[in-house]
Structure formats: C-alpha cells, structure tokens
Amino acid sequence: MSTLWRAAAFAFAAGLPSVSMTTCVDIEYSVTLKPDGTGKFILIATSGGEEIKTHSPDEILRGGLDITRQTDGFAAWLEPVVTRHGKVSSLTLTGYFDDINKVRLYNDEPGKKRDLILSFELRKSGKGGTLTCTDAEVEKRKVRAAEPATKDETSNHDDRYWVTVQPPGKITAAKGFTESKDRTAMIRIDDKVIFSARKGDKEALKITDQLASPMTVTWAKDDISEEGIAKFRKEFAAAREAWKSLKPRHEKLRQEMDKEKKD
C-alpha cells in the first residue's frame, strides 16, 4: 500500500503505540463531480491497535498535514474529523476543488522522488462526459492479484481499499470498477479477496479481473438539478470561508514540522 495511504491511517490513529507497517489499514475515498468540474473529495482512513487516547485539534490537524501537503488542486479543506470506537480510529478528511483536472495526490517520501498516485481527467462531450481516474494503488492490487500464491503461503492481512466515483449524470459505461449503478461507480476490494484470487478462487478472480487503472466512467447527460447545484455552491462557499481561518493554522504547523525535520 502507498506510503501516503498508510500515513492517512497512522496520522489519525492518535495514540497507537503499536502501529506498524503490518497494522490493518482500511482506506476509502469518494469523488463527487459537478457539471462544471468542481466537486468534493472525501478520504476516510481507519486503523486499529491499542486503546486510543484523545488528542487536541491541533495535534489532529498536524497529522492531517501529512496528507494534505501531498496534494495539489484543492481550493479548501475542512477541519479533520476523528471518530473512535474502542481500538478502532477513523479519520475523515474533506477537500473541495475548482477543477478536477488539477487534483493530484502524491507519495512524497523524504529523500525520494515525488510519485503521482492519484489523478483525474474530465472530458466533456455533448451534454455529458467521461471522467478518467488514474490510481496507482488500484494498479498495484491488480498486479498483485495476478501473482500466483506459493503452496505454503498464508496471509493475515485484511486491508480494505474502497473507491467511489459519482459523476453528474447516470453512468452509461464504466471500466476498471467492480460495481456500477445509476450515478455511482465503485471499487470494493480487500486483501482477503486478492489472496483468494492468487490462490485461483474463481469468485475472487471475477472481482480482481475487473480492476484496471486508469478507470473511466461515462455519462450521456448531466442531470443534476439547479437546486442541487445551488446547494453544492452554498456548501463550497461555506468551506472556502472556513478555510480562511483554518489555512493559517495549517501554515503555522507546516512551518513547525519543516523545522523539526531540519533539526
């Protein structure tokens, strides 16, 4: 799994002393697109470990910077939200964009090349369009699923990777997703399914064979109502306003983190 996605879970599994590269990490992101190319991106990262302690808003925001600093193309971010249930901690990060073609997520490890791991391309056609999503994590899982498991190989991992894409019209064609209905295309995949596919399980192979990157969704006509568009614009405007006060905190914490890395 990409370092960025693991960072998403680690950053918000506040107080987990036992978090490691073997910790179970569930990642889910969704993209909601509007006819003009604006929209919303939501990332939910979940991990489990020891009992979780409470952290301050700035500590949570500081963790969020491990994610948002590795992105481009977002006009506003909301305050990160963390929910805790015993030994399970979930983060929700919500970002808004003016142009989905400019949205980028990177794997930006210190001392290494900045790798692009998620990007989008919107092409309008007549009254509809096609959205292309290039996701390096999906490609990795596709490749992994095709590697035969050895005779004695076992797996105790259960990382989940979910993707949801909602274009502004009813989907007429979808490629690379495991499910598609109405205005929603999805990928629902986890390590158990991938391992079963590597073992030759036919039902698992039916799922993994559908995976592909880039993924595409096509719709013939934008059909969001004027009321729906107006509601989103109001929501976006409120997010921009909230970002005005949140952004200075981002910048201050970013400077502190950069100084700590140099020291």
C-alpha positions in Angstrom: 0.0 0.0 0.0 1.2 3.5 -0.8 3.0 5.3 2.0 0.5 8.2 1.6 -2.4 5.9 2.3 -0.7 4.4 5.3 0.2 7.8 6.6 -3.5 8.7 6.3 -4.3 6.0 8.8 -1.3 6.5 11.1 -1.8 10.2 11.3 -5.2 9.8 12.8 -4.7 6.7 14.8 -3.7 9.1 17.5 -2.1 7.4 20.5 -1.5 4.0 18.9 2.0 2.9 20.2 1.9 -0.4 18.3 1.0 1.0 14.8 3.4 -0.5 12.3 3.6 -1.4 8.6 1.7 -4.6 9.4 -1.2 -2.8 11.1 -4.6 -3.3 9.4 -5.4 -0.2 7.3 -8.7 0.5 5.6 -8.8 3.3 3.0 -11.9 4.7 1.4 -12.1 7.8 -0.8 -15.0 9.2 -2.8 -15.2 11.8 -5.5 -18.4 13.7 -6.2 -18.2 15.7 -9.5 -20.4 18.6 -10.7 -21.1 19.5 -14.3 -18.6 22.4 -14.3 -15.7 20.3 -13.0 -16.0 21.4 -9.4 -16.6 18.9 -6.6 -15.7 17.2 -3.4 -13.2 14.7 -2.3 -13.6 12.7 0.9 -10.9 10.4 2.4 -11.7 8.0 5.3 -8.8 6.1 6.8 -9.4 3.6 9.5 -6.9 1.6 11.6 -6.9 -0.5 14.8 -4.4 -1.1 17.6 -4.2 -0.4 21.3 -6.8 1.7 23.1 -6.8 5.2 21.6 -6.3 8.4 23.6 -7.8 11.7 22.9 -5.7 14.3 21.0 -6.1 18.1 20.7 -7.5 19.7 17.5 -4.0 21.0 16.6 -2.5 17.5 17.0 -5.1 16.1 14.7 -4.6 18.9 12.2 -0.9 18.3 12.4 -1.5 14.7 11.4 -3.7 15.9 8.6 -0.8 17.8 7.1 0.9 14.5 6.5 -1.8 14.0 3.9 -2.8 17.5 2.6 0.8 18.5 2.0 1.0 15.7 -0.6 -1.9 17.1 -2.7 -2.5 19.7 -5.4 -5.6 21.3 -6.8 -7.7 21.7 -3.7 -9.4 25.1 -3.0 -10.4 24.3 0.6 -10.1 21.7 3.3 -12.4 21.2 6.2 -11.2 20.5 9.8 -10.3 16.8 10.0 -12.8 14.7 11.9 -11.7 11.7 14.0 -14.1 9.1 15.4 -13.0 6.5 17.9 -14.7 3.2 18.8 -12.5 1.3 21.3 -9.4 0.2 19.5 -10.5 1.5 16.1 -9.9 5.0 14.9 -11.2 6.6 11.8 -10.3 9.9 10.1 -12.4 11.8 7.7 -10.7 14.5 5.5 -12.9 16.5 3.2 -11.5 18.7 0.4 -13.2 20.8 -2.3 -11.8 21.6 -5.8 -12.5 24.1 -8.5 -11.2 21.9 -11.3 -10.9 18.1 -11.0 -8.3 18.1 -13.8 -5.9 19.8 -11.4 -6.4 17.5 -8.4 -3.3 15.4 -7.7 -2.3 13.2 -4.8 1.3 12.2 -4.4 3.5 9.8 -2.5 6.1 12.2 -1.2 8.7 10.4 1.0 11.7 12.4 2.2 14.7 11.9 0.0 12.8 10.1 -2.7 11.1 11.1 -6.0 7.6 12.6 -5.6 5.4 9.9 -7.2 2.0 10.7 -8.5 -0.5 8.2 -7.1 -3.9 9.6 -8.0 -5.1 12.0 -10.7 -8.2 12.8 -12.8 -9.1 13.9 -16.3 -12.5 15.2 -17.2 -13.5 15.4 -20.9 -16.9 16.9 -21.7 -18.8 15.5 -24.7 -22.1 17.0 -25.8 -24.3 17.1 -22.7 -22.3 14.5 -20.8 -18.7 13.5 -20.4 -16.1 11.0 -19.4 -14.0 11.0 -16.2 -10.7 9.1 -16.1 -9.2 8.2 -12.8 -5.6 7.0 -12.6 -5.0 5.3 -9.3 -1.6 3.7 -8.7 -2.9 1.7 -5.7 -5.5 0.0 -7.9 -2.8 -0.9 -10.4 -0.7 -2.4 -7.6 -3.6 -4.5 -6.4 -4.4 -5.7 -9.9 -0.8 -6.8 -10.4 -0.6 -8.4 -7.0 -3.8 -10.4 -7.6 -2.2 -11.9 -10.8 0.8 -13.3 -8.9 0.2 -17.0 -8.0 0.5 -17.7 -4.3 3.1 -20.3 -3.3 1.9 -23.6 -2.0 2.5 -22.9 1.7 1.8 -19.1 1.6 -0.6 -17.6 4.1 -2.0 -14.1 4.6 -3.2 -12.4 7.8 -3.7 -9.0 6.2 -7.2 -7.6 5.6 -6.5 -4.1 4.4 -9.6 -2.7 2.6 -9.4 -0.3 -0.4 -12.7 1.3 -1.5 -13.2 3.9 -4.2 -16.5 5.7 -5.0 -16.9 8.0 -8.0 -20.1 9.9 -8.6 -20.3 11.8 -11.9 -23.1 14.4 -12.6 -25.2 12.1 -14.7 -26.4 8.5 -14.9 -23.4 6.2 -15.9 -23.7 4.7 -19.4 -20.3 2.9 -19.3 -17.7 2.1 -16.6 -14.3 0.4 -16.8 -12.0 -0.7 -14.0 -14.6 -0.6 -11.3 -16.0 -3.7 -9.5 -19.6 -2.2 -9.3 -21.5 0.4 -11.2 -25.2 1.5 -10.8 -27.1 4.7 -11.7 -24.7 7.6 -10.9 -22.2 5.6 -8.8 -19.1 3.6 -9.8 -17.2 1.7 -7.1 -14.3 -0.5 -6.3 -14.7 -2.8 -3.3 -11.5 -4.8 -2.7 -9.6 -6.1 0.2 -6.5 -8.3 0.9 -8.6 -11.4 1.5 -10.1 -11.2 -2.0 -6.7 -10.6 -3.6 -5.1 -13.5 -1.7 -8.0 -15.8 -2.8 -7.5 -14.7 -6.4 -3.8 -15.5 -6.1 -4.9 -19.0 -4.9 -7.1 -19.3 -8.0 -10.5 -18.8 -6.4 -13.0 -18.2 -9.3 -15.3 -15.8 -7.4 -12.3 -13.7 -6.3 -10.9 -13.7 -9.8 -14.3 -12.3 -11.1 -13.7 -9.3 -8.9 -10.0 -8.7 -9.4 -10.3 -9.2 -13.2 -12.5 -6.1 -13.3 -9.8 -3.9 -11.8 -7.9 -1.5 -14.1 -6.1 1.8 -13.9 -7.0 4.2 -15.4 -10.6 3.7 -14.6 -13.3 5.5 -16.6 -16.9 6.5 -16.1 -19.0 7.9 -19.0 -22.4 9.6 -18.8 -24.6 10.9 -21.6 -26.2 13.8 -19.9 -25.6 16.0 -16.8 -28.8 15.7 -14.8 -28.1 17.5 -11.5 -31.0 19.9 -10.8 -30.5 23.6 -10.5 -31.5 23.2 -6.8 -28.8 20.6 -6.3 -26.1 22.7 -8.0 -27.1 25.7 -5.9 -27.0 23.6 -2.7 -23.4 22.5 -3.5 -22.3 26.0 -4.4 -23.5 27.1 -1.0 -21.7 24.2 0.7 -18.5 25.1 -1.2 -18.7 28.7 -0.3 -19.0 27.8 3.4 -16.0 25.6 3.0 -14.0 28.4 1.5 -14.9 30.7 4.3 -14.0 28.1 6.9 -10.7 27.5 5.1 -9.7 31.2 5.6 -9.4 30.6 9.4 -8.0 27.0 9.1 -5.3 27.7 6.5 -3.2 29.9 8.8 -3.1 27.1 11.3 -2.1 24.8 8.5 0.8 27.1 7.5 2.0 27.5 11.1 2.0 23.8 11.8 3.7 23.1 8.5 6.5 25.5 9.3 6.9 23.8 12.7 7.0 20.4 11.1 9.6 21.6 8.4 11.8 23.0 11.2 11.6 19.8 13.2 12.7 17.8 10.1 15.7 20.1 9.6 16.7 19.8 13.2 
